[in-house]
Amino acid sequence: MNIRKWIVLIVILQCSLLSFAQKGGAPLSLRVLYVGGSANWEKDAFANDADRDKDVQRRKASFETMLKRYFTDVHIIDAGDYTQELSRQYDVTVMDGTPQPIASRQVIKDDAGNVTKYIPAAYLTEDFDSPMLFIGEMGEKMGRSIGLKMDWYCLCLDAHAHHYRKEHAIFKGPFKVKITEEKLPTPEDAFHYEYFLGKTTPKELNMWRVQTKGYVTDKGFRIGMVARPWGFEDSPEAESISSGVCAKTLDAVAIGRHGNFFHWGFAASPEYLTQEAQVVLANAVAYIATFKGKHVIARKYLDRRATKEYIKEKKYYASREAYEGSVKMNEDFDQRMLAEKAKAEAKQASGQEVTAEDKRYLSYTVQPKMSFEDFLKKHQTDLFGRFGTDSEAYAKYYDENLDFFYSEDASYKITVDEDVKSLGIPNTDPRLLAQCITMLEKGMAVDKAKRILERYTLLRFDSSKDWRNWYEKNKTKIFFTQTGGFYFMVDTQDKTEPANNYKAKEEKKDVSYDKVVVGDTDHDRAVNAAVGVVELSPSKKEVVVKVKIHPGYHIYAFVSDQDPYVQTEVDVKVSGSYTKKGELRLPSFKYFNNKGTTIYENEIVFIQEIEGSGSGAIEIELSYQCCDSQICFPPATEKLKIVI
């Protein structure tokens, strides 16, 4: 037999062995680390800690048996013994227990003792790029600090999957999969969210049973977790693969991937998985192994960041339908509670023992029915003063401005970007970058162009030439992520790409904003201001004027010649060896009226770059007029000074 025939024979033999493995006959050559520590049942299901510990060991044994059936090299450890360095020795880590954190949870407070920020415990560093598969809620626990999209939408996932992508690799191999589908009633909670997905929710869905037990039918069984679907796939390294029966929307993510991390939201151990689900889980382990070194690009540090999907909810809660539905729900609840209260009162009157639950019912009182006006004030806080009870006006506003909403670094806060709206280009469209770079090159509305570029990217270039070079190099790979911070980023695994460097944004913000502290405001002093100087280099500095405006008040960014208000002005004078460089950079503004007048609210920052060295002084004259929805104060001028 010649050498060519030998090669052909070897290739055929290798293909046959691979085919055999794919059909479940032989384990796949893969090194798998399983990290245990969870139980099959919730804590209250156990009489004592010893019984729970036995169940934890039983669960570990179940995973060990299953994983060794499909893979050649399986190692089992306790979560307490895990360090992220161990994962580098394996092709995949299956995380089913909570390891020791590498950084503890922090609560940040200001000088007055008020909580300003929570920093979650960290279990992995952001440069961790080994493949990892999370079971249940482990993606939330270990992924929050590094910005994974596997956030806690709801710990409410039961036993069945639906809306699964059968064409996905985990349903194809390497092990042969059989999916048994059945028509089952649509989860009742899905109908509560029809305003997200449209009012075409079917009565039944094709479902696939993943677990043999679930928390709904088996009290105390461990509950699975679904992640938020909105923006889950808005970056190229993330994919939603399946939803499941839960108390949220039909597109909640029960199975998905973000970079080198895989979310298997179903919480059962193999002992309580169907045979079909065990095969799919094995395929998921094999699948995530192929993403070694394929790190996360867009990071979701704020799990409650509003995306434009949130506009659907805002729009719905401006309608009569939503109001009437809320009233009906409250009335139904009142009827149930009053019925229970009547039972408790009867027990009490007859001298029977009254339980703690009975006492809760006895204390129940019916709340007054909320008016439509109060309903809108609750759900449309910022817009009620403009639209009142005109539902159609709210709907029109949300529809007309959909392309221009953006989310700030606050929970469920989303506003219209008037800068972008003035250009008429959606803030998710890369053409916006091209337009702003052109504006810089031509010297047109430079401040506006800079604000937009800084708001929607992590880049900080000094010249239009640098912006242009970056854009031309990357324009075919640019994408926009809402969950990742409303940024344009680059689809690349190059860790040196500046557009993907969140740290640069944090460092810039820490320097430019946090060190300039403004005093408190109140109804008597609705506007307060402070000035600071930030050193960029030995010869370049920024003068930072921070203005705080009390909630409910505003000052004017631009005043139409048809309005009588006073426009805000900031005059910066420098002395000594310093000179001003460029124009004052203005903060973004908000809509006020159809005449073109715009306003500033909350906290804003003006920045003036200066050049020089040595000593000098900065004098600021801030002129403004402050108003609320009812009255306007007389125009005011404040003078601030700082010595360099």
C-alpha positions in Angstrom: 0.0 0.0 0.0 1.5 3.4 -1.0 1.8 6.3 1.3 -1.1 8.2 -0.3 -3.4 5.3 0.4 -2.2 5.2 4.0 -3.0 8.9 4.4 -6.5 8.4 3.0 -7.1 5.5 5.3 -6.0 7.5 8.3 -8.2 10.4 7.4 -11.2 8.1 7.0 -10.4 6.5 10.3 -10.2 9.9 12.0 -13.5 10.9 10.5 -15.1 7.7 11.6 -13.9 8.2 15.2 -15.2 11.8 15.2 -18.6 10.6 13.8 -18.7 7.9 16.6 -18.0 10.6 19.2 -20.7 12.8 17.8 -23.3 10.1 18.2 -22.4 9.7 21.8 -20.3 6.6 21.5 -17.0 7.9 22.6 -16.0 10.9 24.8 -14.7 14.0 23.1 -11.1 15.0 23.8 -11.7 18.0 26.1 -10.3 19.0 29.5 -13.3 20.1 31.7 -13.1 21.6 35.2 -16.3 21.4 37.2 -16.6 23.8 40.2 -19.3 22.7 42.6 -20.9 24.1 45.7 -24.6 24.4 44.8 -27.5 22.2 45.9 -30.4 20.8 43.9 -32.9 22.3 46.2 -33.4 25.7 47.9 -32.0 26.1 51.4 -35.4 26.0 53.1 -35.9 22.5 51.7 -33.3 21.0 54.1 -33.7 20.2 57.7 -30.1 21.2 58.5 -26.8 22.1 56.9 -25.6 18.5 56.9 -28.5 17.4 54.7 -27.7 20.3 52.3 -24.1 19.3 52.2 -25.1 15.8 51.2 -27.2 17.2 48.4 -24.3 19.3 47.2 -22.1 16.2 47.0 -24.9 14.4 45.2 -25.1 17.2 42.7 -21.3 17.2 42.1 -21.4 13.4 41.5 -24.2 13.8 39.0 -22.2 16.4 37.0 -19.1 14.2 37.2 -20.9 11.2 35.8 -22.5 13.2 33.0 -19.4 15.1 32.0 -17.2 12.0 32.0 -19.7 10.3 29.7 -19.0 13.0 27.1 -15.4 14.2 27.7 -12.1 12.5 28.3 -10.6 14.6 31.0 -12.9 15.9 33.8 -11.7 17.3 37.1 -14.1 18.1 40.0 -13.4 20.7 42.8 -15.2 22.7 45.4 -15.8 26.4 44.7 -13.7 27.3 47.8 -10.7 25.9 46.1 -11.1 27.7 42.8 -8.9 30.5 41.4 -9.1 31.8 37.9 -5.6 30.6 37.2 -7.0 27.1 37.4 -9.2 27.7 34.3 -6.1 28.2 32.1 -5.3 24.5 32.6 -8.6 23.4 31.1 -10.5 23.8 27.9 -13.8 24.7 29.8 -14.7 25.6 33.3 -18.3 24.7 34.4 -19.1 27.0 37.2 -21.8 25.8 39.6 -20.6 27.2 42.9 -19.6 30.6 44.3 -15.8 30.9 44.8 -14.0 33.3 47.1 -14.2 36.8 45.7 -10.9 38.5 44.6 -12.5 41.9 45.7 -15.2 42.4 48.2 -18.4 44.3 47.6 -18.0 48.1 48.2 -20.5 50.7 49.3 -19.2 54.2 48.3 -20.5 57.2 50.3 -20.0 60.9 50.1 -18.8 63.2 52.9 -22.3 63.4 54.2 -22.6 59.7 54.5 -25.0 59.2 51.5 -24.5 56.1 49.4 -23.4 57.2 45.9 -22.4 53.9 44.4 -22.4 50.2 44.9 -19.5 48.2 43.5 -20.3 44.4 43.3 -17.9 41.7 44.5 -15.5 40.6 41.9 -14.6 37.0 41.2 -12.8 37.3 37.8 -10.6 39.9 36.2 -11.7 41.6 33.0 -8.8 40.1 31.1 -10.0 36.5 31.9 -10.5 34.9 28.5 -10.8 31.2 29.2 -14.1 29.5 28.2 -16.5 29.3 31.1 -20.1 27.9 31.3 -22.3 29.2 34.1 -25.1 27.2 35.7 -28.2 29.0 36.9 -27.6 32.4 38.4 -23.8 32.0 38.5 -23.4 34.3 35.4 -25.0 37.1 37.5 -22.9 36.5 40.5 -19.6 36.3 38.8 -20.3 38.4 35.7 -21.7 41.6 37.2 -18.3 43.2 38.1 -16.8 42.5 34.7 -19.8 43.7 32.7 -21.4 40.5 31.4 -24.8 40.6 29.8 -25.9 37.6 31.9 -27.7 39.9 34.4 -30.5 39.0 36.8 -33.7 39.8 34.9 -35.5 37.2 37.0 -34.8 34.2 39.1 -37.9 32.5 37.8 -36.9 30.0 35.1 -38.8 26.7 35.3 -38.4 23.4 33.5 -39.2 24.1 29.8 -37.5 26.0 27.0 -39.2 27.8 24.1 -38.2 30.0 21.2 -35.0 28.0 21.0 -32.9 28.4 17.8 -32.8 24.8 16.6 -30.3 25.7 13.9 -27.8 26.7 16.5 -24.6 24.6 16.9 -25.5 23.3 20.4 -28.5 21.6 18.9 -26.4 20.1 16.1 -23.3 18.5 17.7 -20.7 17.3 18.3 -23.2 14.9 20.0 -26.3 14.0 18.2 -29.4 15.8 19.5 -33.0 14.8 19.5 -35.5 17.5 20.5 -39.0 16.3 21.5 -41.4 19.2 21.2 -44.9 19.6 22.6 -47.5 22.3 22.5 -48.1 23.8 25.9 -49.9 26.9 27.2 -48.0 30.1 26.9 -46.8 31.3 30.3 -49.4 33.6 31.8 -46.9 36.4 32.7 -46.0 36.7 29.0 -49.3 38.4 28.3 -48.5 41.2 30.8 -45.6 42.2 28.5 -47.4 42.3 25.1 -46.5 45.9 24.7 -42.9 44.8 24.2 -43.4 42.1 21.6 -46.8 43.1 20.1 -50.2 41.8 20.8 -49.8 38.6 18.8 -48.9 36.3 21.7 -50.2 32.8 20.9 -52.2 30.8 23.4 -49.7 27.9 23.0 -46.0 27.5 22.3 -43.8 24.8 21.0 -41.8 23.8 24.1 -38.9 21.5 24.9 -38.6 19.9 28.3 -35.2 20.6 29.8 -35.7 19.5 33.4 -37.7 16.6 34.9 -38.4 18.8 37.9 -39.2 22.5 38.2 -39.8 24.9 41.1 -43.5 25.4 40.0 -44.4 21.7 40.3 -41.8 20.7 42.9 -41.8 23.1 45.8 -38.3 24.0 46.9 -36.5 22.9 43.8 -33.7 25.1 42.7 -34.9 28.0 40.4 -33.2 29.0 37.2 -32.4 32.5 36.0 -33.1 34.4 32.8 -31.1 37.5 31.6 -32.5 40.7 30.2 -33.1 40.3 26.4 -33.0 44.0 25.5 -29.6 44.7 23.8 -28.3 41.2 24.6 -27.3 40.8 20.9 -26.3 44.4 20.2 -22.7 43.4 20.1 -21.2 40.8 17.7 -19.7 38.7 20.5 -23.1 37.9 22.1 -26.0 35.7 21.1 -29.3 34.6 22.6 -30.0 30.9 21.9 -33.1 30.1 23.9 -35.8 31.4 26.2 -37.7 29.5 28.7 -40.8 29.4 30.9 -40.5 32.2 33.3 -42.4 35.2 34.8 -41.0 37.7 32.2 -41.1 38.3 28.5 -41.0 35.5 25.9 -37.6 36.6 24.7 -35.9 36.5 28.1 -32.5 34.8 27.8 -32.4 31.3 29.3 -29.4 30.1 27.2 -26.9 32.5 25.6 -23.3 33.5 25.1 -21.3 36.6 25.7 -17.7 36.4 24.5 -16.0 33.4 26.2 -18.8 33.0 28.7 -21.9 30.7 28.3 -25.1 31.2 30.2 -27.0 27.9 30.9 -29.8 29.4 33.0 -31.5 26.2 33.8 -30.5 25.3 37.4 -31.0 21.5 37.6 -28.1 19.1 37.8 -27.9 16.3 35.2 -29.8 14.0 37.6 -32.9 16.2 36.9 -32.2 17.0 33.3 -33.9 15.1 30.5 -31.5 12.9 28.4 -32.0 15.3 25.5 -31.0 18.3 27.7 -27.9 16.5 28.9 -26.8 16.1 25.3 -27.4 19.8 24.6 -25.6 20.8 27.7 -22.6 18.6 26.6 -22.7 20.3 23.2 -22.8 23.7 25.0 -19.6 22.8 26.9 -18.0 21.8 23.6 -19.2 24.9 21.9 -17.9 27.4 24.4 -14.5 25.7 24.3 -14.1 27.1 20.8 -14.1 30.7 22.2 -10.9 30.5 24.1 -9.3 33.9 23.9 -12.4 35.5 22.4 -13.0 38.0 25.1 -15.9 40.3 25.8 -16.0 43.6 23.8 -19.2 45.5 25.0 -19.5 45.4 28.7 -22.8 45.9 30.6 -21.7 47.5 33.9 -25.1 48.9 34.6 -27.7 46.2 34.5 -30.6 48.6 34.7 -29.4 50.8 31.8 -32.4 51.7 29.7 -32.3 50.7 26.0 -34.6 52.0 23.4 -36.8 49.0 24.1 -37.7 50.8 27.3 -39.5 53.4 25.2 -42.2 50.8 24.4 -42.9 50.6 28.1 -42.9 54.4 28.5 -45.3 54.7 25.6 -47.6 52.0 26.9 -47.8 53.6 30.3 -49.0 56.8 28.8 -52.1 55.1 27.5 -55.7 54.7 28.9 -55.3 51.0 28.3 -52.4 50.7 30.7 -54.2 52.8 33.3 -57.4 50.7 33.1 -55.4 47.5 33.2 -53.7 48.8 36.4 -57.0 49.8 37.9 -58.4 46.3 37.1 -55.4 44.5 38.5 -55.6 46.5 41.8 -59.4 45.9 42.1 -58.9 42.2 41.6 -56.1 42.2 44.2 -58.4 44.1 46.6 -61.2 41.5 46.2 -58.8 38.6 46.9 -57.3 40.4 50.0 -60.7 41.4 51.3 -61.9 37.8 51.0 -58.9 36.6 53.0 -59.5 39.3 55.5 -63.1 38.2 55.9 -61.9 34.7 56.6 -59.4 35.9 59.2 -62.1 38.1 60.9 -64.4 35.1 61.1 -61.6 33.0 62.7 -60.9 35.8 65.2 -64.7 36.2 66.0 -65.0 32.5 66.7 -62.1 32.4 69.0 -59.8 30.3 66.7 -56.1 30.8 66.7 -55.0 33.7 64.4 -51.8 33.0 62.5 -49.2 35.6 61.5 -50.6 35.4 57.9 -54.1 36.0 59.2 -52.8 39.1 61.0 -51.4 40.5 57.8 -54.8 40.1 56.1 -56.5 41.7 59.1 -54.4 44.8 58.6 -55.3 45.2 54.9 -57.1 48.3 53.8 -58.3 49.2 50.3 -56.3 52.1 48.8 -58.1 54.9 47.0 -58.4 54.5 43.3 -55.6 56.3 41.4 -56.8 58.9 38.9 -55.5 58.9 35.3 -53.7 62.1 36.0 -51.9 60.7 39.0 -51.1 57.5 37.0 -49.4 59.7 34.3 -47.5 61.7 36.9 -46.1 58.5 38.3 -45.0 57.0 35.0 -44.3 60.1 33.0 -42.6 62.3 35.6 -40.4 64.4 33.2 -43.0 64.9 30.5 -46.3 65.4 32.5 -45.7 69.1 32.6 -45.6 69.3 28.8 -48.4 66.8 27.8 -50.6 66.5 30.8 -53.3 63.8 30.2 -52.9 63.8 26.4 -52.0 60.2 25.7 -51.6 60.8 21.9 -49.1 63.5 22.6 -46.9 61.2 24.6 -47.0 58.5 21.9 -46.2 61.0 19.2 -43.2 62.3 21.2 -41.8 58.9 21.8 -42.2 57.8 18.1 -40.8 61.0 16.7 -37.7 60.9 19.0 -37.0 57.2 19.0 -33.8 57.7 16.9 -32.4 60.2 19.4 -33.0 58.7 22.8 -29.9 57.8 24.8 -29.3 56.5 28.3 -27.2 58.2 30.9 -25.5 56.4 33.8 -28.5 56.1 35.9 -31.2 53.4 36.4 -33.9 53.5 33.7 -33.1 57.1 32.7 -33.4 57.8 29.0 -33.5 61.2 27.4 -33.6 62.8 23.9 -30.2 63.9 22.7 -30.9 67.3 21.2 -27.4 67.6 19.8 -27.9 64.5 17.7 -31.5 65.4 16.8 -30.3 68.7 15.4 -28.2 66.7 12.9 -31.1 64.4 11.9 -29.0 61.2 12.1 -30.0 58.3 14.4 -27.5 58.0 17.3 -27.0 54.3 16.5 -25.9 55.0 12.9 -22.1 55.2 12.2 -22.9 58.0 9.8 -23.2 60.2 12.9 -19.5 59.7 13.5 -18.6 60.5 9.9 -20.7 63.7 10.1 -19.1 64.9 13.4 -15.6 64.2 12.1 -16.4 66.3 9.0 -17.7 69.1 11.2 -14.4 69.1 13.1 -12.5 69.2 9.8 -14.5 72.1 8.5 -14.7 74.0 11.8 -18.5 73.8 11.8 -20.2 73.6 15.3 -17.0 72.1 16.7 -18.3 72.1 20.3 -21.3 70.1 19.3 -19.3 67.6 17.3 -16.9 67.1 20.2 -19.8 66.5 22.6 -21.3 63.9 20.4 -18.0 62.1 19.7 -17.2 62.1 23.4 -20.7 61.0 24.4 -20.9 58.0 22.0 -17.3 56.7 22.0 -14.6 55.9 24.4 -12.1 57.8 22.2 -10.3 61.0 23.1 -8.4 62.3 20.1 -6.9 65.8 20.0 -7.2 66.4 16.3 -9.7 65.9 13.4 -6.9 64.1 11.6 -6.7 61.4 14.3 -10.5 61.0 14.3 -10.5 60.6 10.5 -7.6 58.1 10.5 -9.3 56.0 13.1 -12.7 56.1 11.3 -11.3 55.2 7.9 -9.4 52.3 9.4 -12.4 50.8 11.3 -15.5 52.0 9.5 -16.4 48.5 8.2 -16.2 47.0 11.8 -18.0 49.7 13.8 -21.1 48.6 15.7 -23.3 50.4 18.3 -24.1 48.9 21.7 -26.8 50.3 23.9 -26.3 47.9 26.8 -22.6 48.5 26.7 -23.1 52.2 27.4 -24.5 53.8 24.1 -21.1 53.6 22.4 -19.8 53.0 19.0 -17.2 50.2 19.3 -15.1 48.1 17.0 -15.6 44.4 16.2 -12.1 43.2 17.0 -10.3 41.0 19.4 -7.4 43.4 19.5 -7.1 44.4 23.1 -5.3 47.6 22.2 -8.2 49.0 20.3 -8.9 52.4 22.0 -12.6 52.5 21.0 -13.1 49.4 23.2 -11.2 50.7 26.3 -13.7 51.5 29.0 -10.9 52.3 31.4 -10.0 55.4 29.4 -13.6 56.8 30.0 -13.4 56.0 33.7 -10.0 57.7 34.1 -11.2 60.8 32.2 -14.4 61.0 34.2 -12.6 60.6 37.5 -10.2 63.4 36.7 -12.6 65.9 35.0 -15.7 65.6 37.2 -15.4 63.9 40.5 -12.8 66.2 42.0 -14.9 69.3 41.4 -17.5 69.2 44.1 -20.6 71.5 44.1 -22.4 72.5 47.3 -26.0 71.5 47.9 -29.0 73.1 46.3 -32.5 73.7 47.6 -35.6 75.8 46.7 -34.0 78.9 48.0 -30.7 78.3 46.2 -31.7 76.4 43.2 -28.4 76.9 41.3 -24.9 76.3 42.8 -21.6 76.2 41.0 -17.9 75.3 41.6 -14.7 75.6 39.5 -11.7 73.3 39.3 -8.6 72.9 37.2 -7.6 69.5 35.7 -4.0 68.9 34.6 -3.8 67.1 31.2 0.0 67.6 30.7 2.7 69.9 32.1 1.6 72.6 29.7 -2.1 71.9 29.1 -5.0 72.1 31.6 -8.8 72.2 31.7 -10.9 74.7 33.6 -14.0 72.8 34.8 -17.1 74.8 35.7 -19.6 72.4 37.3 -23.2 73.7 37.8 -25.8 71.9 39.9 -29.5 72.7 39.3 -32.1 71.7 41.9 -34.6 69.0 40.8 -37.6 70.7 39.1 -35.7 73.8 38.1 -33.8 74.7 34.9 -31.6 77.4 33.4 -31.5 78.3 29.7 -29.0 77.0 27.2 -30.3 78.9 24.2 -33.1 81.5 24.1 -35.2 82.1 21.0 -35.7 85.8 20.1 -39.4 85.1 20.6 -38.9 84.3 24.4 -38.0 86.8 27.2 -35.7 84.5 29.2 -32.0 85.1 29.9 -29.5 82.7 28.2 -26.8 81.1 30.4 -23.3 82.6 29.7 -19.9 81.5 31.2 -17.1 84.0 30.8 -13.6 82.5 31.6 -10.7 85.0 32.2 -7.2 83.7 32.7 -4.1 85.6 34.0 -0.5 85.0 34.6 1.3 82.8 32.0 -1.9 81.1 30.8 -3.9 81.5 27.7 -7.2 80.0 26.5 -7.1 77.4 23.8 -10.2 76.9 21.7 -13.7 77.7 22.6 -15.6 76.9 25.8 -17.0 73.4 25.5 -20.7 73.5 26.3 -22.8 70.7 27.9 -25.7 69.0 26.2 -29.1 70.7 26.5 -32.8 69.6 26.5 -36.0 70.6 24.7 -38.0 73.5 26.2 -40.5 74.7 23.5 -41.2 74.7 19.8 -39.7 78.2 19.4 -36.3 76.7 19.7 -35.5 77.6 23.3 -33.5 74.9 25.1 -32.6 74.3 28.8 -30.1 72.8 31.2 -31.2 70.6 34.1 -29.7 68.6 36.9 -25.9 68.8 36.7 -23.9 70.2 33.8 -20.2 70.9 33.1 -18.5 73.7 31.0 -14.9 73.1 30.0 -12.3 75.6 28.9 -8.9 74.3 27.8 -5.9 76.5 28.7 -2.1 76.4 28.0 0.8 77.6 30.1 2.7 76.8 33.2 3.6 78.3 36.6 1.2 80.4 38.6 -1.9 82.2 37.5 -5.5 82.8 38.3 -8.8 81.9 36.7 -11.9 84.1 37.1 -15.3 82.8 36.1 -18.5 84.9 35.6 -21.6 82.7 35.4 -24.8 84.4 34.3 -28.2 82.7 34.2 -31.9 82.8 34.9 -33.4 80.0 36.9 -37.1 78.9 36.5 -39.4 76.1 37.4 -42.7 75.1 35.8 -44.5 78.0 37.5 -42.1 81.0 38.2 -38.8 82.5 37.1 -36.3 84.1 39.5 -34.6 87.3 38.5 -31.4 86.9 36.4 -28.3 86.2 38.5 -24.6 86.4 38.1 -22.0 84.5 40.2 -18.3 85.0 40.2 -15.9 82.2 41.0 -12.1 82.3 41.2 -9.3 79.8 41.5 -5.6 80.2 41.8 -3.2 77.9 40.0 
